[in-house]
Amino acid sequence: MRMHSLSSRSRAVACGTAAVLASVSAVAGSSVTAAAHTNAGVQGSLSVFAVPGTFGIQQLSTGSDGKLWFVTPQSQLGTISTSGQAALTGVVLPHGNVSAVIAGAGPEGVWSYGQNDTAIYSKGSCVLDLVTSDNVVHPVTLPTVAAQSSCGGAAADASGDLWVSLSNQCGSRSCGQRVSFVVEVTPALVVTLFPPPAPGVRAGPVALASDGAIWALGGYPSQHLGRYTTSGSSTGIQIPTGELTGMLARPDGTFWGWRPILCIGQTSLFCLRVTGFTAGGATRSTYLFPVGISLTGPDQLGVSTDGSLWRAGRERSEPDRFFRMNANGTIDRSAAFPTVGGSLLASDGTLAITGSGAIWSSAQSSSGAEYLVRFQPV
């Protein structure tokens, strides 16, 4: 989306001692109090905004026009103002029986996708839609040959076109028609099929890179990389690493990729194994991002303008905060999420980075009240 060395079992950690200003804001007439925390490696200001209602936030997404969007667990579409005010648009995104995911947003509208999963080896089609500025939902009709494909990942390019990786969910099993494509959809809902990163591969993550092209991963157990533009594609670039479940582009033309693994010293808590790789398929180094993840809930990552990878969450029993990993695997931490009403806020696993460099995440108090936390690095 516009939009997460292991071998040495070590990581570099920089923790400064400068105090971080924690500024607090309130919306919808709510009064929010926050306690400042210190000993943060990333200096900046933390702000907290109460989310009105009880709808919750499942995903955050920043559009190409800088607008901040969110999706609820019920696939309701909402917006967040620059002052932190969250509001529903009244649109419910079509999504099958899995919550919708925003794949891109801009002047063309909001692209989303979902999956109608009916059984392990009998899965419904990928559901693609464009919501225009008048809040009208425009469904995308896929060609028959791709209609029963599962969506693996999606991203929008600078022209506002949506790109989606599709494949048959059977993987190596034989259970009907086997299809695998990368699909381009224009705002006029014109659909074009492209070959997958490698023949018959499982669909994987998709990212818009700094060269303006869309890059897609696919395959299991070996993984391949494909480059896509409206004029054509280059596929079959093998990545010498295990299967990656997520991918984001860095400004220098390289990529971050990741997959869940058990945290060091844990038997049930999962962290992320993060790998850097180039457009030519060469890997750099692999690191452990020690922030616990939920395998059933959202777990978003973001890349800032300096190429660092960001997450929100918790390391072991520490309070929730923002984490930044640079290209060398060094992890810095923000101040802890503020205390609201005597309760430390816990991140929902969501994250978005806006054009101003602000890092956003949604979080909950111990009573279940929903908040937005904004961190502005300095």
Secondary structure, DSSP 8 states (H G I E B T S, - for coil): -----GGGT---EE-------B-----TT-----------SS-EEEEEEE--SS---SEEEE-TTS-EEEE-TT-EEEEE-TT--EEEEEEE---BTS--EEEEEETTEEEEEEEEE-STTSEEEEEEEEE-TTS-EEE----GGGTT-EEEEEEE-TTS-EEEEEE-TTTTS--S---EEEEEE-TT--EEEE--SSTT--EEEEEE-TTS-EEEEE-SSSEEEEEEETTEEEEEEEESSS--SEEEE-TTS-EEEEEEEE-TT-SS-EEEEEEEE-TTS-EEEEEEEEEEE-SSS----EE-TTS-EEEEE-STTS--EEEEE-TT--EEEEEE--EETTEE-EE-S--EE-TT--EEEEEE-TT--EEEEEEEE-
